[in-house]
Amino acid sequence: MVAMRFSKAQKLVSLLGLLAFLSLSAGIWGQQPATGAQASMGQQTQTPTTSPDDSGPVSGDGSIILPKKKEEATPPPAPAEETTKNPGGAIYSLRVDVPMVNLDVNVLLDENHQFVPDLKAGNFLVVEDGVEQEVQTVRVTKTPITAVMLLEFASNNWYFIQDMQNASASFFRTMQPDDYIAVETYDIRTHVLTDFTNNKDTIRDALNSLMMPTFSETNEFDALYETLDRLTRVEGRKYIVLISDGRDTMSRLTLDQMLAKIKATPNVTIFTISTGGFVREMSSGFGPRHMDYLQADNQMSTFARMTGGLSYKPVFQGELPDIFSQINESIRNQYVLTYKPTNTKNDGAFRKVKVYLVDNEGKPLRIRDEKGRPQKYSIISRDGYRAKLPVE
């Protein structure tokens, strides 16, 4: 009896176990298992039919929180134009190098060397290598000067030395407060007595130190070449006042080399004053020494003419004040012409330039004085310039 009851009870337990198993299987196959906090609390959540991205997050009570309406994505801005940054943030500009020529021109009356004023751009005719150029601007400048007094100081003749000292003293007296003057002498070599200064006491002391010459050789070409070489490092317009008898005795350089150096040095005007004029006149103009002086005078005139300067051969000391008055008139008052050359090649070639004065009809300009009498005049300018090289 007991065995029968036990058998019935055993069957009942087996039946209840089967039902529990079936119920558990139905839960496994019909639902997803709970995870995390839900599993520990014995709760089941309904699996959403849409993806989380479409329906939003699920709340604790199983409801679906609708996401906010997505804003339409705006297209990204167009990429900015690519720029190149300069190193260190520095600012650079593009410069187009258009060749321009500045030409210093002086117009002086032959009778009294007075400056001719009131000329306009249409009065200047500039011809470069045979081709007429268009003058764009004309202005008159009156500025302080930067000049070198290059003095021959050699033991050759006391009268020549005295002429040099008188001429240099006359030039010193024309010095203005804003002028800068350097003093150099030469014999067998070049000596710099004072660099550029506007201190008149310094210049006076330098001139007063010329007491006793040493060598008798006069290497004028070497001295002038060295002076031109130094002036290339000085900005602006420069002048050389060469006071010498003009002879060269034993320079290393030749005359052709000297002329080439003058052509290659821009912005330098040379004025020459020959010494010993009275002694030459008294020598009756005969003999080989006289021929040397004639050649020397021609060389000095060439130096001045090539650079737009003037050359003087005074005989008496009384001529010096008038000479330096003319030099000052020429230096401190001049026209500056600007033009764009038709030949724009940077080939380093020498360009020959000639300046003429014309009237409104293109005919040679005639100048008359107050009484209507015609006046002859001279046009003083460089005879050319050297074009730049591509690497300059």
Buried (B, 14 or more C-beta within 10 A) or exposed (E): EEEEEEEEEEEEEEEEEEEEEEEEEEEEEEEEEBEEEEEEEEEEBEEEEEEEEEBBEBEEEEEBEEEEEEEEEEEEEEEEEEEEEEEEEEEEEEEEEEEEBEBBBBBBBEEEBBBBEEBEBEBBBBEBBEEEBEBEEBEEEEEBBBBBBBBBBBEBBEBBBBBBBBBBEBBBEBBEEEBBBBBBBBBBEBEBBBEBBBEBEBBBEBBEEBEEBEBEBBBBBBBBBBBBEBBEEBEEBBBBBBBBBBBBBEBEBEEEEBBBBBBEBBBBBBBBBBBBBBBBEEEEEEEEEEEBBEBBBEBBBBBBBBBBBBBBBBBEBEBBEBBBBBBBBBBBBBBBBBBEBEEEEEEEEBBEBBBBBEEEEEEEBEBEEEEEEEBEBEBBBBBBBBBEEEEE
